[in-house]
C-alpha cells in the first residue's frame, strides 16, 4: 500500500522534489552525526586499548558495521519501504552511540568496537538515501536527484569534525567522560534524523514507485518501470566498488605519507597541512556531485563513469610522480575525490535503472555491501603496500582497479532481459 492513490505526473514531480528535500536534510543530519563520531573514534580506541596499533579498529568497526547492515536494511526497504529502513538504520546507530558512551564509562575496548559497529548502521542508511532519491526519478532527472542527496553530505562532513571543541565544553558541563562530549551532537542529530524520516518521508518513495511502475508497465510506458539488465547492473556495482576501494586505500594512507614527508613531525603545522589536504579531498568527493549528476543525465551514465575513471587515473599518476611534493599530493587527493564522486553518482543511477523493480533494492544492498567490504580490505592492504613499495607504489598498484573498471565497460552494451518477478511459494 502507498500513502497516496495514483498521483498525476505533476503531483508525482512535486512528491519527488519534496522527497529529495527530506532525504537531503536527513543526509545533513546523518553526516553531522557521522562526522562527529568518526573524528574521535581513533582517539577513543587508542585511549581504551592503550595501543596505537589498535586505534584504526574504530574506523574498521564502523566500516564492517556498514557492510553488515547494508543488505538487511535493503531487504527491509524491499518489504516495507524506505521510511522504515532509514528510520531503523538511524535508531540502531543511535543505540550504538549509547553503547560507545557506556564503553568509555566502564573502560571496555571490546564494547567500544561493538558500539562503533552499530554506528555503521547509520552510515548504511546514509548510503541507502541516495538510492531512495532515485526511486521516483525519471531518466532525465535520476542523476541530478541522486547527486543532490550526495551533495547534502558535504554540510555534515564539514561541520561534524569541527564540533569536537564545543562538544567537549558541553560534555564537561554535563559531567561526561573525557572525549565523549561531541557525542551529544551525534545523539541529537540521530534523534532529529529519526523524527524527520518518520514524519516527513511520506508518501514512501519506494512503495509509491512500485505502484507507478505497475501502472506504467500496464500502459506500456517506461518513465519508471524498466526491463532488467543484469550485466549492466553488475558493471555498475564493479565501478562503484572499484572507485570506493581506490579512494579509501589512497586517502587512508595520505596522512601517514604526509607525516613522513614532513620529517615525521607531529607539530601543529604538520597537522594543519594534513587536515587541509583531507578537507579539500572531502570537498572533491561531495561539493561537485550535482555537476556529475547533470553530466550523467545529459551525456550518459557510462560516459560519466569513464570520466570518473579518467579523474582517478590523473589522481593516481599525480600521486605516483609527485609523491615527494605536498602540493602534488594535495592535488592528487582533490582529483581522487572528484573521480569517486563522478563514478559513484553515475554508477548508482546506472544500477537503479538497469535493475528490474523486484531486483532493485536487493542489488542496491549488495552494492553497498560490496563497496564497504572492498573499502575495508583496501584500507588494510594499503598499509601493507605503503610499507612495502611506498606511496607512489600504492598509487601505481591502484591503477589496476581503474584498468579493470574501464575494461569491463563493454558489459553495458549487453541486451536487456525480461524483468519477470519470480513466483513465490504458494502463488
Phi, psi and omega per residue, in radians:
X1 nan 2.536 3.044
X2 -1.963 2.986 -3.077
X3 -1.437 -0.304 3.131
X4 -2.327 2.824 -3.127
X5 -1.735 2.125 2.976
X6 0.458 1.299 -3.108
X7 -1.186 2.627 3.058
X8 -1.223 2.827 -3.121
X9 -0.921 -0.738 3.141
X10 -1.121 -0.716 3.117
X11 -1.175 -0.651 3.115
X12 -1.092 -0.710 3.103
X13 -1.124 -0.680 3.116
X14 -1.130 -0.754 3.118
X15 -1.086 -0.708 3.141
X16 -1.131 -0.725 3.108
X17 -1.077 -0.735 3.131
X18 -1.160 -0.710 3.126
X19 -1.066 -0.794 3.115
X20 -1.060 -0.685 3.112
X21 -1.115 -0.764 3.130
X22 -1.138 -0.786 3.138
X23 -1.118 -0.656 3.110
X24 -1.121 -0.755 3.094
X25 -1.099 -0.691 3.094
X26 -1.112 -0.640 3.104
X27 -1.170 -0.631 3.076
X28 -1.076 -0.811 3.140
X29 -1.171 -0.746 3.118
X30 -1.135 -0.723 3.104
X31 -1.151 -0.654 3.104
X32 -1.109 -0.803 3.130
X33 -1.118 -0.768 -3.104
X34 -1.193 -0.703 -3.139
X35 -1.108 -0.726 3.117
X36 -1.195 -0.531 -3.129
X37 -1.291 -0.904 -3.010
X38 -1.201 -0.474 -3.081
X39 -1.119 -0.480 -3.120
X40 -1.955 0.010 -3.075
X41 -1.023 -0.871 -3.115
X42 -1.121 -0.633 -3.132
X43 -1.160 -0.780 3.130
X44 -1.133 -0.694 3.106
X45 -1.088 -0.697 3.113
X46 -1.144 -0.744 -3.104
X47 -1.153 -0.745 -3.072
X48 -1.394 -0.540 3.140
X49 -1.522 -0.486 -3.104
X50 1.345 0.199 -3.103
X51 -2.347 2.260 3.087
X52 -1.073 -0.619 -3.068
X53 -1.107 -0.383 -3.106
X54 -1.705 0.002 -3.077
X55 -1.148 -0.530 -3.127
X56 -1.288 -0.168 -3.118
X57 -1.199 -0.356 3.094
X58 -1.120 -0.880 3.106
X59 -1.122 -0.683 3.119
X60 -1.084 -0.689 3.135
X61 -1.150 -0.702 3.104
X62 -1.133 -0.760 3.136
X63 -1.103 -0.747 3.115
X64 -1.143 -0.698 3.088
X65 -1.084 -0.694 3.085
X66 -1.044 -0.765 3.131
X67 -1.141 -0.722 -3.099
X68 -1.125 -0.704 -3.052
X69 -1.529 -0.199 -3.052
X70 -1.040 -0.896 -3.088
X71 -1.232 -0.805 3.100
X72 -1.026 -0.696 3.117
X73 -1.177 -0.641 3.076
X74 -1.138 -0.700 3.105
X75 -1.126 -0.725 3.108
X76 -1.080 -0.712 3.100
X77 -1.090 -0.722 -3.131
X78 -1.099 -0.635 -3.090
X79 -1.489 -0.663 -2.975
X80 -2.267 0.022 3.079
X81 1.774 2.883 -3.098
X82 -1.167 -0.628 -3.034
X83 -1.039 -0.808 -3.138
X84 -1.199 -0.678 -3.113
X85 -1.146 -0.827 -3.127
X86 -1.153 -0.685 3.122
X87 -1.114 -0.799 3.134
X88 -1.099 -0.711 3.109
X89 -1.004 -0.758 3.124
X90 -1.206 -0.646 -3.141
X91 -1.159 -0.736 3.102
X92 -1.102 -0.720 3.093
X93 -1.100 -0.655 3.097
X94 -1.082 -0.751 3.073
X95 -1.093 -0.637 3.110
X96 -1.078 -0.683 3.107
X97 -1.107 -0.729 3.117
X98 -1.087 -0.709 3.115
X99 -1.120 -0.717 3.107
X100 -1.053 -0.799 3.131
X101 -1.091 -0.697 3.096
X102 -1.145 -0.677 3.137
X103 -1.101 -0.714 3.123
X104 -1.164 -0.660 -3.114
X105 -1.115 -0.656 -3.108
X106 -1.806 0.111 3.067
X107 1.044 0.858 -3.117
X108 -1.971 1.904 3.138
X109 -1.202 -0.775 3.106
X110 -1.029 -0.726 3.119
X111 -1.139 -0.602 3.097
X112 -1.043 -0.783 -3.142
X113 -1.138 -0.635 3.072
X114 -1.078 -0.760 3.116
X115 -1.063 -0.768 3.124
X116 -1.158 -0.591 3.072
X117 -1.082 -0.721 3.097
X118 -1.159 -0.618 3.106
X119 -1.091 -0.483 3.079
X120 -1.011 -0.409 3.077
X121 -1.062 -0.655 3.105
X122 -1.144 -0.668 3.094
X123 -1.176 -0.641 3.076
X124 -1.099 -0.676 3.083
X125 -1.147 -0.702 3.104
X126 -1.054 -0.730 3.122
X127 -1.140 -0.687 -3.127
X128 -1.170 -0.435 -3.114
X129 -1.035 -0.627 -3.113
X130 -1.165 -0.570 3.075
X131 -1.271 -0.606 3.101
X132 -1.086 -0.572 3.112
X133 -1.191 -0.367 -3.109
X134 -1.638 -0.133 -3.058
X135 -1.017 -0.815 -3.077
X136 -1.762 0.011 -3.089
X137 -1.321 2.695 3.047
X138 -1.701 3.047 3.126
X139 -1.017 -0.577 -3.062
X140 -1.341 -0.307 -3.054
X141 -2.227 -0.014 -3.015
X142 -1.058 -0.833 3.140
X143 -1.091 -0.744 3.139
X144 -1.109 -0.851 -3.088
X145 -1.102 -0.769 3.125
X146 -1.080 -0.735 -3.081
X147 -1.213 -0.525 3.116
X148 -1.145 -0.651 3.096
X149 -1.200 -0.708 3.075
X150 -1.076 -0.743 -3.120
X151 -1.059 -0.642 -3.097
X152 -1.040 -0.408 3.110
X153 -1.072 -0.447 -3.110
X154 -0.946 -0.771 -3.056
X155 -1.047 -0.901 -3.138
X156 -1.174 -0.670 -3.112
X157 -1.115 -0.571 3.140
X158 -1.447 -0.748 -3.078
X159 -1.298 -0.675 -3.043
X160 -0.884 -1.004 -3.127
X161 -1.087 -0.412 -3.125
X162 -1.445 0.002 3.121
X163 -1.639 0.056 -3.113
X164 -1.076 -0.841 -3.125
X165 -1.055 -1.014 3.103
X166 -1.026 -0.601 3.137
X167 -1.117 -0.674 3.119
X168 -1.142 -0.628 3.093
X169 -1.112 -0.794 3.124
X170 -1.132 -0.720 3.134
X171 -1.069 -0.729 3.097
X172 -1.083 -0.718 -3.131
X173 -1.155 -0.535 -3.127
X174 -1.587 -0.066 -3.141
X175 1.309 0.477 -3.130
X176 -1.414 2.752 3.093
X177 -1.043 2.717 -3.135
X178 -1.014 2.499 3.083
X179 1.252 0.151 3.120
X180 -1.912 -0.110 -3.124
X181 -0.947 -0.768 -3.132
X182 -1.032 -0.341 -3.135
X183 -1.258 -0.184 2.984
X184 -1.074 -0.770 3.101
X185 -1.118 -0.647 3.115
X186 -1.097 -0.799 3.130
X187 -1.062 -0.788 -3.129
X188 -1.129 -0.771 -3.125
X189 -1.112 -0.717 3.124
X190 -1.138 -0.737 3.120
X191 -1.100 -0.742 3.108
X192 -1.137 -0.643 3.104
X193 -1.114 -0.760 3.102
X194 -1.057 -0.830 -3.136
X195 -1.088 -0.683 -3.132
X196 -1.101 -0.878 -3.106
X197 -1.126 -0.710 -3.121
X198 -1.134 -0.701 -3.012
X199 -1.617 -0.583 -2.955
X200 -1.884 -0.326 -3.113
X201 -1.472 1.103 -3.141
X202 -2.351 2.287 -0.049
X203 -1.209 2.744 3.125
X204 -1.141 2.158 -3.034
X205 -1.093 -0.647 -3.104
X206 -1.263 -0.756 3.135
X207 -1.137 -0.693 3.110
X208 -1.190 -0.687 3.131
X209 -1.073 -0.647 3.118
X210 -1.107 -0.731 -3.137
X211 -1.143 -0.774 3.137
X212 -1.138 -0.681 3.131
X213 -1.096 -0.689 3.131
X214 -1.141 -0.738 3.118
X215 -1.150 -0.731 -3.136
X216 -1.121 -0.733 3.137
X217 -1.117 -0.705 3.142
X218 -1.152 -0.546 -3.127
X219 -1.589 -0.034 -3.132
X220 1.394 0.237 3.123
X221 -1.576 3.005 -3.106
X222 -2.530 0.540 -3.130
X223 -1.112 -0.649 3.129
X224 -2.212 -0.696 3.135
X225 -1.189 2.430 -3.089
X226 -2.504 2.743 2.989
X227 -1.387 2.827 -3.076
X228 -1.534 2.420 3.103
X229 -2.267 1.427 -3.009
X230 -1.060 -0.709 -3.134
X231 -1.181 -0.651 3.096
X232 -1.147 -0.724 3.111
X233 -1.090 -0.715 3.107
X234 -1.099 -0.700 3.110
X235 -1.086 -0.732 3.127
X236 -1.041 -0.736 3.119
X237 -1.122 -0.739 3.111
X238 -1.056 -0.779 -3.108
X239 -1.130 -0.800 -3.132
X240 -1.105 -0.845 -3.116
X241 -1.139 -0.707 3.135
X242 -1.089 -0.836 3.133
X243 -1.098 -0.688 -3.129
X244 -1.178 -0.723 3.124
X245 -1.109 -0.777 3.111
X246 -1.084 -0.792 -3.102
X247 -1.077 -0.838 -3.097
X248 -1.151 -0.757 -3.096
X249 -1.051 -0.838 -3.103
X250 -1.284 -0.767 -3.113
X251 -1.087 -0.720 -3.087
X252 -1.115 -0.551 -3.106
X253 -1.593 -0.196 -3.096
X254 -1.102 -0.796 3.104
X255 -1.015 -0.709 3.117
X256 -1.116 -0.770 -3.134
X257 -1.114 -0.766 3.142
X258 -1.115 -0.653 3.120
X259 -1.101 -0.744 3.085
X260 -1.154 -0.642 -3.123
X261 -1.127 -0.545 -3.121
X262 -1.686 0.420 3.045
X263 1.446 0.234 3.107
X264 1.323 0.189 -3.115
X265 -1.403 2.182 3.113
X266 -1.663 0.633 -3.107
X267 -1.372 3.096 -3.074
X268 -1.073 -0.663 -3.116
X269 -1.121 -0.754 3.136
X270 -1.117 -0.793 -3.140
X271 -1.087 -0.650 3.130
X272 -1.122 -0.767 3.133
X273 -1.112 -0.759 3.126
X274 -1.102 -0.803 3.135
X275 -1.080 -0.694 3.130
X276 -1.135 -0.722 3.132
X277 -1.106 -0.798 -3.135
X278 -1.170 -0.632 3.104
X279 -1.088 -0.751 3.096
X280 -1.129 -0.630 3.098
X281 -1.097 -0.787 3.124
X282 -1.103 -0.688 3.077
X283 -1.054 -0.712 3.098
X284 -1.115 -0.596 -3.124
X285 -1.186 -0.691 -2.954
X286 -2.037 -0.625 -2.942
X287 -1.067 -0.621 -3.085
X288 -1.781 0.220 -3.130
X289 -1.018 -0.632 3.069
X290 -1.072 -0.576 3.097
X291 -1.108 -0.783 3.133
X292 -1.201 -0.546 3.061
X293 -1.122 -0.747 3.101
X294 -1.150 -0.693 3.099
X295 -1.105 -0.706 3.129
X296 -1.123 -0.670 3.121
X297 -1.226 -0.644 -3.030
X298 -1.515 -0.724 -3.025
X299 -1.916 -0.103 3.074
X300 1.952 2.616 -3.101
X301 -1.193 -0.805 -3.050
X302 -1.165 -0.719 3.109
X303 -1.065 -0.672 3.130
X304 -1.244 -0.625 3.037
X305 -1.070 -0.763 3.131
X306 -1.170 -0.569 3.016
X307 -1.078 -0.747 3.103
X308 -1.075 -0.685 3.101
X309 -1.165 -0.609 3.062
X310 -1.107 -0.691 3.099
X311 -1.184 -0.679 3.073
X312 -1.130 -0.690 3.085
X313 -1.040 -0.826 3.124
X314 -1.077 -0.684 3.136
X315 -1.109 -0.832 -3.075
X316 -1.181 -0.673 3.097
X317 -1.164 -0.695 3.097
X318 -1.111 -0.729 3.120
X319 -1.154 -0.687 -3.093
X320 -1.203 -0.830 -3.077
X321 -1.488 -0.289 -3.136
X322 -2.013 0.439 -3.048
X323 -1.078 -0.379 -3.110
X324 -1.567 0.020 -3.068
X325 -2.127 2.167 -3.101
X326 -1.120 -0.617 3.120
X327 -1.130 -0.745 3.115
X328 -1.112 -0.695 3.119
X329 -1.121 -0.705 3.114
X330 -1.101 -0.775 3.095
X331 -1.068 -0.718 3.125
X332 -1.070 -0.688 -3.137
X333 -1.198 -0.632 3.084
X334 -1.125 -0.818 3.109
X335 -1.090 -0.616 3.108
X336 -1.077 -0.791 3.107
X337 -1.115 -0.706 3.130
X338 -1.136 -0.749 3.119
X339 -1.101 -0.719 3.080
X340 -1.069 -0.779 -3.093
X341 -1.088 -0.866 -3.120
X342 -1.043 -0.783 -3.097
X343 -1.212 -0.733 -3.097
X344 -1.180 -0.779 -3.134
X345 -1.132 -0.903 -3.114
X346 -1.183 -0.680 3.135
X347 -1.140 -0.688 3.126
X348 -1.156 -0.706 3.078
X349 -1.125 -0.732 -3.137
X350 -1.123 -0.737 -3.139
X351 -1.091 -0.733 -3.123
X352 -1.100 -0.845 -3.058
X353 -1.422 -0.219 3.102
X354 -1.571 -0.051 -3.068
X355 -1.926 2.313 3.002
X356 -1.070 2.709 -3.004
X357 -0.956 -0.720 -3.064
X358 -1.334 -0.189 3.130
X359 -1.896 -0.154 -2.936
X360 -1.089 -0.981 -3.080
X361 -1.154 -0.575 3.109
X362 -1.087 -0.793 3.134
X363 -1.203 -0.612 3.102
X364 -1.111 -0.713 3.080
X365 -1.122 -0.723 3.097
X366 -1.120 -0.620 3.115
X367 -1.118 -0.800 3.127
X368 -1.149 -0.672 3.078
X369 -1.081 -0.819 -3.099
X370 -1.104 -0.805 -3.093
X371 -1.152 -0.600 3.125
X372 -1.222 -0.740 3.111
X373 -1.152 -0.736 3.108
X374 -1.074 -0.703 3.123
X375 -1.109 -0.755 -3.140
X376 -1.109 -0.786 3.123
X377 -1.136 -0.738 3.141
X378 -1.074 -0.704 -3.137
X379 -1.134 -0.695 3.134
X380 -1.193 -0.839 -3.115
X381 -1.167 -0.555 -3.114
X382 -1.059 -0.666 3.115
X383 -1.122 -0.695 3.112
X384 -1.171 -0.734 -3.137
X385 -1.154 -0.680 3.132
X386 -1.053 -0.765 3.121
X387 -1.234 -0.382 -3.088
X388 -1.529 -0.964 -3.065
X389 -2.191 0.196 3.025
X390 1.417 3.119 -3.074
X391 -1.145 -0.762 3.106
X392 -1.094 -0.704 3.101
X393 -1.118 -0.664 3.088
X394 -1.071 -0.762 3.134
X395 -1.106 -0.756 3.122
X396 -1.106 -0.701 -3.127
X397 -1.164 -0.612 3.132
X398 -1.167 -0.365 3.104
X399 -1.049 -0.456 3.134
X400 -1.039 -0.691 -3.133
X401 -1.139 -0.747 3.116
X402 -1.061 -0.759 3.130
X403 -1.065 -0.709 3.132
X404 -1.110 -0.799 -3.128
X405 -1.083 -0.780 3.112
X406 -1.137 -0.697 -3.101
X407 -1.148 -0.506 -3.139
X408 -1.530 -0.010 -3.117
X409 -0.965 -0.618 3.108
X410 -1.032 -0.274 3.072
X411 -1.038 -0.454 -3.080
X412 -1.256 -0.147 3.094
X413 -1.558 0.034 -3.113
X414 -1.103 2.571 3.130
X415 -1.312 2.465 3.122
X416 -1.220 2.761 3.076
X417 -2.045 2.818 -3.115
X418 -1.106 2.361 3.127
X419 -1.670 1.650 -3.095
X420 -2.010 2.165 -3.129
X421 -1.207 2.227 -3.130
X422 -1.092 2.550 3.114
X423 -1.242 2.436 3.111
X424 -1.603 2.694 3.102
X425 -0.962 2.324 3.086
X426 1.587 -0.063 -3.126
X427 -1.591 nan nan
